[in-house]
Amino acid sequence: MNQNPHIFIVDDEAPAREMVGDYLKMHGFGVTLCDGGKSLRKEIESSTPDLVVLDLNMPEEDGLSIIRDLKSKINVPVIMLTATASPIDRVVGLELGADDYVAKPCELRELMARIRSVLRRSGPAKSAAPEPASAKAEKEQLVRFGTKWLDLEAQALRDDEGNEHPLTASEFGLLKVFAANPKRVLSRERLLELANARDAEAFDRAVDLRIMRIRRKIEFDPTKPSVIRTIRGGGYLFSPTGDKA
């Protein structure tokens, strides 16, 4: 059915694995979240991932022993996430069969680029027809925002039927910032800074008004926003398909 690569994310810290998971889902990957080696093994009993993103530093079972066990059973690419791991741990991980590593906290776009690179090198793990380069590039430019899709290349907002919904330049600028920072609380000041929106009208109130207009276009229920939520005293937080909690 779904021929997109399926990524298993193994991290004992729920916010970290959910942030990575949401970002990858937003860009078309299938995602399964695991909180450690035990849950990873259980998931692998029912399905084989195309790639595993694995935190090296976990309390119950460290990533190196998980890599050793994993590689002895199935040939699946592994990208290690390393926060406090020493260089020797990274070397051992690579010698055990890991394909790459990324430092934590990771830059999500870099992690996605490394995932794509490792998947290209390892070849398709499942018998799926290769996706045309043009279709692949187009898909990478689409980001889910609740009821709509944001086309980063065309700077357009569309619904599932392909109908375009007008965006002002400042609205697109804010959506682009949210797309690059899912599940992260962004203050109004930070939003303006990242959107390069430091014009004469760019005060807190102007940001609130822009987001109110955006919510009317993308939220399942604009009166109860779940895609772009207000975090009191903090700013705003973007959840691609809405917060189900």
N, C-alpha and C positions, 0 to 999 in steps of 0.2 A: 504494500500500500504506500506508505510514506517512504520515498526513496532518498530523502535527505539524510545526511550523516547523523548518526545517533551518538551523542557524547554522554559518558558517565562522569559526573563530577563528585569526587570523594574529598570531603573536608569536614572535620568535626565542628567547625564554626558555622552555624546555620546562616547568619547574615552573609558571610562570604560566599558560601556555595549557592545561595539563592540569588545573589547579585550576579554572579557569573552565569547561572542558569537562565535568568531572565534576559540577560544580554544576548546569549546564544539563541534562545528561542526567538527573540526579536529579529534575528537575522536568519531565521529559517532552519536552524538545527533542531533535531529531536534531542531531548535532555532527560536524564534520570539522575536524581540527587541521592547520594549515599553519605551517611555520617561516619563511615569507617570501613575497615576491611570486612567485617562480618556482613554488613548490609550489601557491600559490593559483591561478595561471593553469592549471596542469596539472589541478587538481581541477575547475575551472570548465568545462574541455573536456568532462567527462563528466556533470556535474550543476550546476544553477543553485541557489545558496543563496537562502533567504528574507531573510537578513541577514548582513552581515559585521562581525565585531568585529575592529578593526585597530589594532595597536600603531603609533604614529607614529614611534617612535625605534628603528629597526633598522639594523644595520651595513651590510648589503649594498645594500639599497634602502630609502629612507625611505618612510614611510607616505603622504606627500603625493603622491609620484610614482605610488604604487600606486593611490591614489584617482583621480588624473587618468586613468590608463590604464583602470582598472576602469569608471569612469563613461562613458568614451568607447565602451565595448563593450556593457555591459548596464546596465539600470536596476535596481540593487539597493541597498537601504538600507545605510548604513555608520555604525557607531558607532566613533569614534576613542578609543583608550586613550592618555592622555598622562601621561608621568612628568615629564620635564624640558623638554617642549616649551614654548616661549614663547607668550604670548597671541597674537602675530601668526601663529604656526603654526596655532593653533586657528582663528583667523579665516580664514586661507587655506584650511584644510581644509573649513570650512563653505562657503566660497565655491566650492570645487571640487565641492561636492555632498554632503559628509558630512552626516548627519542629526542627529548629537548627539555629545557627547564625555563621557568619564568619566575622572577623574584616577586614576592608579596610585600606590600599590597600591589597587585598587578594592574597595569594599564590595560583596560578591557580590549581596546582596539589592537594592542600588541598581542595579547593572548589569542584573539581571534585570528590574527594574521599567522601566528605560529601554528595554530590548529590547522588552518587551511594548508600551510606549507607541509606539515607532517602528513596530512591526509593525501596530499599530492604525491609525496615521496613513497608512501606505503602502498598506494594503489587502493582501489575500492575493496572494502572488506565484504561487501555484499554484491550480489549480481544485479547491479543496476546499470542501465544504459547511461553513458557519459552525458552530462548536461552540456548543451552548447555553451560556448564561452560567452556569447551575447546574452543568453538567458541568465547565466550565472551572475554576470556583471549587473544585469538589471535587478535581480533578486537582492543583491547586496545593497542596492540603493533604496530598498523599500523597508520602512520601519513601521511596525504596528503601533497605533495610538488609539486604543479602545475600539470605537466603531469605524475607524478610518485607517488608511495607509498613507504615510508620508513618503513621497518620492523625493529623495534628497537631490537627485540629479536634475529633475525638472522643477524642483522647488514647488511641488503641488501636493494638495491634500485630496485623496480620492476615497470613495466608499468601496464596498466589495463588488459593486456592479460597474466600477470604473468611472462613475460620475465625479467630476471635479468640484471641489468646494473652495471658493476663493480664500486666499490668505494674503494679509498684508506682509510687507517685508519684515516688519518687526515681529509679527506672529511667527513667521517661518524661522526667524533667527532664534526665538525662544524654543520652538519645537526641536530645532537642530541641536541646541544645547542639551535639552532633556534626552534626546535620542542617544547622545554620547555619554550620558550620566544616569542610567537607570538605577532605581533603588538608592539614590544618593540624595540627601537633603541639601538643597541649594538655597542659600539666602538670596534675597532680592538683589543685594549688592553684587553677589557672585554671578547671578544670572545676567545682570546688565554687563558685567565685565566680560564674561564668556561670549555673550551675544554681540559684543562690540557696540553696545547701544548707548554709549555715553553722550547723548544729545541733551539739549536744553530741557526737554520734557521728561527725561528719564529719572523720575523720582519713584519712591515706593508705590505711590498710588497709581502711577502709569503702568507699572508692572502688573499690579492687581487687576486693572481694567483689561489689559491685554490677555491675561490668563482667563479672566471671566469670559471674554469673547471666544477664546480657544476652546474652553470647556463646552460652550454651546454647540461646538462643531464635532467634538470627539467623545464626549462622555456618554455612557449608557443612560445616565440620569443626571443632567447638569445641576439639579438641585442637591444631589448627593454625590459629589465628585469622587471617583475611585481611581481614575487614571492619573490625574494630576491632583494630588491631595495637598491641603494646607497643613503644615506642621507648625503648631503654635510656638512662637518664639524662635522658630528656626528658618522657615521659608516654605519651599515646595518640594514635593517628592513625586517622581514619575514611576508608575507601575504600568508596563506596556499594555496589559490586558485587564487592568483593574485589580484592586486589592480584594481578594476573596475572603480575607480574614474578618 
